[in-house]
Amino acid sequence: MSSSTALLPKDRKKDDHPIFLRVCHSPWITIGQKALVGLRGLIAAYLFVAFLAVIKYELERNKSGLITIFKFSNITSFLQLLYHNIAATYTVMHLYYPHHGSQARNWKTRVQKFLSPPRQHSSTQNGTWFSIFYTASNTFPLVSAAIHWFITVPTKHATIPGDHTFGHGWFTTFFVLHKYAIIAVIAIFEVFFLSSIKRQEPIGAHLAGLSFLSVLYIGWTYIGYVVADKYVWWFLDHRQVGWEYVVSSWFAFVVLVKIGFFVLYGIHGLREWLTKKGENKNRGYQQLPQ
């Protein structure tokens, strides 16, 4: 098959392609479909191996125990891993099995349908839900990095002190850099180079979705305290800082997530501006560089 796979007809109501197809196409003409499949596969494989290594470090070196599953950085890493595996699967299926719907129904085509990008439905708003998932997967790495480098390290509350990032073994260096730098770079790379998903609309729905997930995570940290008798962040412990500071920290966390969203939104806008001339609006399809 050619490295260029035609997009489905765009939604006439929104004059755009479904988000599920946009995730399968790079906005840059130099990144063809086969190259995109390769890049997505490499990133998904790296994130999987790195996630296992990080969990191993948490359990064996940090002795984190149950609190491991409550740490924001670990949840962020898992969310990003999940997104990239889904995106890689959609991209492969869109390139190599785009016509499974027109074939006879059997177990093979059913598997292909399950793994392929779904159709976007206005009744279920599945496109909006996927967009919120995509946004959270790429916003949270930026937030996690900001909390580590600008809050926990300067206040000397980081699990690995800032001056221990280098010179204390390659595994420690990898652990810190992956969790608080590399996944943030991957998030920016995803938004700017790999997917042609447009700026998030409506903004209100995305901010509400991110706020809900932020509050949900704050609640999750207190469940973590109940089961592990330990807070993931020192500023959530009312015994150390007092309830007034804790409540302020809740609001600050939600605000920081929103700031991360607008940083991501700006990266989307810059990419759209730079690739705008790549669109051919005179044809029946909105052409994306493939």
C-alpha positions as CSV (number, residue, x, y, z in Angstrom):
1,M,0.0,0.0,0.0
2,S,1.1,3.6,-0.6
3,S,2.5,5.5,2.3
4,S,-0.4,7.9,1.7
5,T,-3.8,6.8,2.8
6,A,-6.9,9.0,1.9
7,L,-8.8,10.6,4.7
8,L,-12.5,10.0,5.0
9,P,-14.8,12.8,3.8
10,K,-14.9,15.6,6.3
11,D,-17.8,16.4,8.6
12,R,-19.8,19.0,6.6
13,K,-21.3,20.5,9.8
14,K,-17.9,21.2,11.4
15,D,-16.0,21.3,8.1
16,D,-13.3,19.1,9.5
17,H,-12.1,15.6,9.7
18,P,-12.8,13.4,12.8
19,I,-10.3,13.7,15.6
20,F,-9.7,9.9,15.3
21,L,-8.3,10.3,11.8
22,R,-6.4,13.4,12.7
23,V,-4.4,11.4,15.2
24,C,-3.4,9.1,12.4
25,H,-1.8,11.9,10.2
26,S,1.2,14.1,10.9
27,P,0.7,17.7,9.9
28,W,4.1,17.8,8.3
29,I,4.6,16.7,4.7
30,T,8.0,15.3,5.5
31,I,6.5,12.7,7.9
32,G,4.7,10.2,5.7
33,Q,2.3,7.6,7.0
34,K,4.9,4.8,7.1
35,A,7.3,7.1,8.9
36,L,4.5,8.0,11.3
37,V,3.8,4.4,12.0
38,G,7.5,3.8,12.8
39,L,7.8,6.8,15.1
40,R,4.6,5.9,17.0
41,G,5.7,2.3,17.3
42,L,9.1,3.4,18.7
43,I,7.7,5.8,21.2
44,A,5.0,3.4,22.4
45,A,7.7,0.7,22.9
46,Y,10.0,3.1,24.7
47,L,7.2,4.3,27.0
48,F,6.3,0.7,27.8
49,V,9.8,-0.4,28.7
50,A,10.5,2.9,30.6
51,F,7.3,2.6,32.6
52,L,8.3,-0.9,33.7
53,A,11.7,0.4,34.7
54,V,10.2,3.3,36.6
55,I,7.9,1.1,38.6
56,K,10.8,-1.3,39.3
57,Y,12.8,1.7,40.6
58,E,9.9,2.9,42.7
59,L,9.4,-0.5,44.4
60,E,13.0,-1.6,44.8
61,R,15.1,1.6,45.2
62,N,12.6,4.1,46.6
63,K,10.7,1.5,48.6
64,S,7.5,3.3,47.8
65,G,5.2,0.3,48.2
66,L,1.5,1.0,47.7
67,I,2.0,4.8,47.3
68,T,3.6,4.0,43.9
69,I,0.1,3.8,42.3
70,F,-0.9,7.2,43.8
71,K,2.0,9.3,42.6
72,F,1.0,11.8,40.0
73,S,4.1,11.2,37.9
74,N,3.4,7.5,37.7
75,I,-0.2,8.0,36.8
76,T,0.9,10.6,34.2
77,S,3.4,8.1,32.7
78,F,0.7,5.4,32.5
79,L,-1.8,7.8,30.9
80,Q,0.7,8.8,28.3
81,L,1.7,5.2,27.7
82,L,-2.0,4.3,27.2
83,Y,-2.6,7.2,24.7
84,H,0.5,6.4,22.6
85,N,-0.4,2.7,22.4
86,I,-3.9,3.7,21.2
87,A,-2.6,6.3,18.8
88,A,0.0,3.8,17.4
89,T,-2.7,1.1,16.9
90,Y,-5.1,3.5,15.2
91,T,-2.3,4.7,12.9
92,V,-1.3,1.2,11.9
93,M,-4.9,0.2,11.2
94,H,-5.7,3.4,9.3
95,L,-2.7,2.8,7.0
96,Y,-2.9,-0.9,6.4
97,Y,-6.6,-1.9,7.0
98,P,-8.7,1.2,6.0
99,H,-11.4,-0.7,4.2
100,H,-12.4,-3.5,6.7
101,G,-15.9,-2.1,7.0
102,S,-16.7,-3.0,3.3
103,Q,-15.5,-6.6,3.7
104,A,-17.5,-9.6,4.8
105,R,-18.1,-9.8,8.5
106,N,-16.0,-12.4,10.2
107,W,-13.7,-12.6,13.2
108,K,-10.8,-11.0,11.4
109,T,-12.8,-7.9,10.3
110,R,-14.4,-7.7,13.8
111,V,-10.9,-7.5,15.3
112,Q,-9.8,-5.0,12.7
113,K,-12.9,-2.8,13.5
114,F,-12.2,-3.0,17.2
115,L,-8.6,-1.8,16.7
116,S,-9.4,0.8,14.1
117,P,-10.2,4.5,14.7
118,P,-13.9,4.6,15.5
119,R,-16.4,6.8,13.7
120,Q,-17.0,10.2,15.4
121,H,-20.6,10.5,16.6
122,S,-22.2,13.7,17.7
123,S,-24.8,11.9,19.7
124,T,-22.3,10.3,22.1
125,Q,-19.7,13.1,21.8
126,N,-17.0,10.4,21.6
127,G,-14.7,12.8,19.7
128,T,-14.9,15.3,22.6
129,W,-14.1,12.6,25.2
130,F,-11.1,11.4,23.1
131,S,-9.9,15.0,22.8
132,I,-10.0,15.5,26.6
133,F,-8.1,12.2,27.0
134,Y,-5.6,13.4,24.4
135,T,-5.3,16.7,26.1
136,A,-4.8,15.2,29.6
137,S,-2.2,12.8,28.3
138,N,-0.1,15.6,26.9
139,T,-0.8,18.3,29.6
140,F,-0.1,16.2,32.7
141,P,3.5,15.5,31.7
142,L,4.2,19.2,31.6
143,V,2.5,19.7,35.0
144,S,4.4,16.8,36.6
145,A,7.7,18.3,35.3
146,A,6.8,21.7,36.6
147,I,5.9,20.4,40.1
148,H,9.2,18.5,40.3
149,W,11.6,21.1,39.1
150,F,9.9,24.3,40.5
151,I,8.3,23.0,43.7
152,T,9.6,19.8,45.2
153,V,13.3,20.2,44.2
154,P,13.7,23.8,45.4
155,T,11.9,22.9,48.7
156,K,14.0,19.8,49.1
157,H,11.0,17.5,49.2
158,A,11.8,15.5,46.0
159,T,12.2,11.8,46.2
160,I,15.5,12.1,44.4
161,P,17.1,15.4,45.4
162,G,18.1,17.7,42.6
163,D,21.8,17.4,43.2
164,H,21.4,13.6,43.1
165,T,20.0,13.5,39.5
166,F,23.5,13.0,38.1
167,G,26.4,11.1,39.5
168,H,24.4,8.5,41.5
169,G,24.1,5.8,38.9
170,W,22.6,5.7,35.4
171,F,19.3,4.2,36.7
172,T,18.7,7.1,39.0
173,T,19.5,9.6,36.3
174,F,17.2,7.8,33.9
175,F,14.4,7.6,36.5
176,V,14.5,11.3,37.1
177,L,15.0,12.5,33.5
178,H,12.3,10.1,32.1
179,K,9.6,11.1,34.7
180,Y,10.3,14.8,34.8
181,A,11.8,15.7,31.4
182,I,11.6,13.1,28.7
183,I,7.8,12.5,28.9
184,A,7.3,16.2,28.7
185,V,9.4,16.4,25.6
186,I,7.4,13.5,24.1
187,A,4.2,15.3,24.8
188,I,5.4,18.4,23.0
189,F,6.7,16.3,20.1
190,E,3.3,14.5,19.9
191,V,1.4,17.8,19.6
192,F,3.8,19.5,17.3
193,F,4.9,16.8,15.0
194,L,2.9,13.5,15.2
195,S,-0.8,14.4,15.3
196,S,-2.7,16.9,13.3
197,I,-5.4,17.3,16.0
198,K,-6.5,20.9,16.0
199,R,-6.7,23.3,19.0
200,Q,-9.2,22.0,21.5
201,E,-12.8,23.1,21.0
202,P,-14.8,23.9,22.9
203,I,-12.3,25.2,25.4
204,G,-14.8,25.2,28.2
205,A,-15.5,21.5,28.0
206,H,-11.7,20.7,28.0
207,L,-11.1,23.0,31.0
208,A,-14.0,21.4,32.8
209,G,-12.7,17.9,31.9
210,L,-9.2,18.7,33.1
211,S,-10.5,20.3,36.3
212,F,-12.6,17.2,37.0
213,L,-9.6,14.9,36.5
214,S,-7.5,17.2,38.7
215,V,-10.0,17.1,41.6
216,L,-10.4,13.4,41.1
217,Y,-6.7,13.0,41.5
218,I,-6.6,15.1,44.6
219,G,-9.3,12.7,46.0
220,W,-7.1,9.8,44.9
221,T,-4.2,11.1,46.9
222,Y,-6.2,11.0,50.1
223,I,-7.2,7.4,49.4
224,G,-3.5,6.8,49.1
225,Y,-3.0,8.3,52.5
226,V,-5.6,6.0,54.0
227,V,-4.2,2.8,52.5
228,A,-0.4,3.7,52.6
229,D,-0.4,6.2,55.5
230,K,1.6,8.6,53.4
231,Y,0.9,11.7,51.2
232,V,2.3,11.8,47.7
233,W,3.2,15.5,48.2
234,W,4.2,17.2,51.4
235,F,2.0,20.2,50.7
236,L,-1.1,18.0,51.0
237,D,-0.3,17.0,54.6
238,H,-2.3,19.2,56.9
239,R,-0.1,18.1,59.8
240,Q,2.9,19.7,58.2
241,V,1.5,22.8,56.6
242,G,-2.0,23.3,58.0
243,W,-5.4,23.1,56.3
244,E,-5.3,26.6,54.9
245,Y,-2.2,25.8,52.9
246,V,-3.6,22.4,51.9
247,V,-6.8,23.9,50.5
248,S,-4.7,26.6,48.7
249,S,-2.6,23.8,47.2
250,W,-5.7,22.1,45.9
251,F,-6.7,25.2,44.0
252,A,-3.1,25.8,42.9
253,F,-2.9,22.3,41.4
254,V,-6.1,22.8,39.4
255,V,-4.8,26.2,38.2
256,L,-1.4,24.7,37.2
257,V,-3.2,22.1,35.1
258,K,-5.1,24.8,33.3
259,I,-1.8,26.7,32.7
260,G,-0.4,23.5,31.3
261,F,-3.5,23.3,29.0
262,F,-3.0,26.8,27.6
263,V,0.7,26.1,27.0
264,L,-0.4,23.1,25.0
265,Y,-3.1,25.2,23.3
266,G,-0.4,27.7,22.3
267,I,1.8,24.9,20.8
268,H,-1.2,23.7,18.8
269,G,-1.8,27.2,17.5
270,L,1.9,27.7,16.5
271,R,1.9,24.3,14.7
272,E,-1.4,25.2,12.9
273,W,0.0,28.5,11.8
274,L,3.2,27.0,10.4
275,T,1.4,24.2,8.5
276,K,-1.6,26.2,7.3
277,K,-0.3,26.5,3.8
278,G,-0.2,22.7,3.6
279,E,-4.0,22.5,3.4
280,N,-5.8,22.5,0.1
281,K,-9.3,23.8,0.7
282,N,-10.4,23.6,-3.0
283,R,-10.9,19.9,-3.0
284,G,-13.6,17.6,-1.6
285,Y,-11.2,16.5,1.1
286,Q,-9.3,18.8,3.4
287,Q,-5.8,17.7,2.5
288,L,-3.3,17.0,5.2
289,P,0.4,16.5,4.5
290,Q,0.8,12.7,4.5
